[in-house]
Amino acid sequence: MTAGPSQHLSWRELACRDGTAYPAAFIADGRAVRLAAVFEAIRASCGHLPITILSAYRSPAHNRKIGGARHSQHVQGRALDLRQPKGWAVATFHQRIKDLAQALPDLKGIGRYQTFVHVDVRPTDRLVAWNGGAAQKAAAA
């Protein structure tokens, strides 16, 4: 197996924090490549500065343990929680990703939290955006 689905995203970073590997079925169906492409585009838009992956795939047991959303995109291997580049505010990082969303057809979820930004490649035709908790559907216009 290669080091990862893209140059700056490794299989280790995509694996669950409980040690469960990123599922082979999610590699085979292409979601890992779509997620990696979104990550690389975000990284490029930030001047290729390092971006830390706080959470990616979560096994169902780990998701329950940490109090993750019941239908979390992390459990489906479609999500990343990202820490902004060093020296950037979360609000600035979030806005950069929102500005990029129209150019990234696979980016379908963007959530802003106090210390990180969530992105995902959920199967939908609309962009879902939220701050903190409740999700709001917003046209990807």
N, C-alpha and C positions, 0 to 999 in steps of 0.2 A: 504494500500500500504506500502511496505517496505521503509526503509530510503533511499534506492538507489539501483541501479543495481549491485553494488559491495561494498566491505567493505570501500573503501576510496573515493567513488564517489556517491554523493547524488542526488536525484531528483531535489533539489533546485539548485545545481550547474549546472545541465543539462538544467534547465528552461531558457527561454529568459529573458534578462535583463529588458524587458518591462513588466514583470509579467506574460507572457503567459507560461503556463505549458508545459513541454515536452509532445508532442502528444501521446495519448494512442495507436494510430495505429503504431507508431514507436517503442513502447514497445512491442506490440503484434507481430510484424514481426521479432523481435530479434536484430535489429540494436543497441538498447541501451546496450544490453548484450555484443555484439561484441565490441562496443566502450569502454565499461567499462573494458573488458578483455585486450584491448590494453593499456588503461590507467594504469591498475594494473601492467602489465608487465613492462611498462616504469618506474613506481614508484619503483618496485622491483629492476630494473637494476640500479637505482640511490641510492641504499642502503636504500630503504623505507623512504627517506626524503620526506617531504611534497612538493607537486607540486600544484600551484594555477591554477585554471581554470579561465581564463580571459573571455572566450566566449565559449558557447556550442550551443544549439539550438537557432535559431533566427527566429522569426516570419517574414513572408515576409515584413510586414510594417517596422519592426525594422531594418531588413537588408537594406532596401532602405534608411531609415533615416540615417544610419551610413555609407552609401556608400559601402556596401558589394558587392562582386562579384554577377553578375546577376544570375548565376547558382551555387551559394554557397552551399557547402556541409553542412554548418551550417543550412540552411533552411530545408534541408532534415534530420536533426537530426543525421548526421553522422560525425560531426567534433568537435574538441576541440582546442582552442588556449591555450597553456600552458606556464606559467611562470616557468622558471627553478628553481631548488632548491636553497635556500639561499647559497650564496658563489660560485655558479657556473656561468661561462660565458655562454651566449646564444650559442656561437659556440661549446662549450664542450657538452652542453645538446643536441644540434642538432646532433652532431656526435654520441653521445651515442644512440640516437633514430635510426639514419641511420644504425649503426652497428647492432642494434637489429631487423631491418626490415625483414631480411631473416627468422628469427625465428618466426615472427608474420604474418601468412598468411592473416589475416584480415587487417593489416596495409597497406593501398594503397595510401595514400597521406601524404607527409612530406614537409612543407614549412618553411623556415627560414626567420625570420624578425628581425628587429633591437632589439626588446625587448621581443620576444616570439617565440615559435615554434608551428606551426599548424600541427595537425595530423588528419587523417580521415580514414574512412572505406568505401570509395566509391565502387560501384559495378563495378569492372574492374579486369582484370587478370594481370595487370602490375602496378608497383609502379610508381607514379607520384611524382616528386620531383622538387622543385623550390626554388629560393632565391629571396625574396622581391616580385616581381610582376609576371613576365611571368613564366608559367609552362613549365617544360621540362619532357618528358616521359623518364624514364630510366628503363632498364630491372632490375628486382628485383634480380639480380645475385650478 
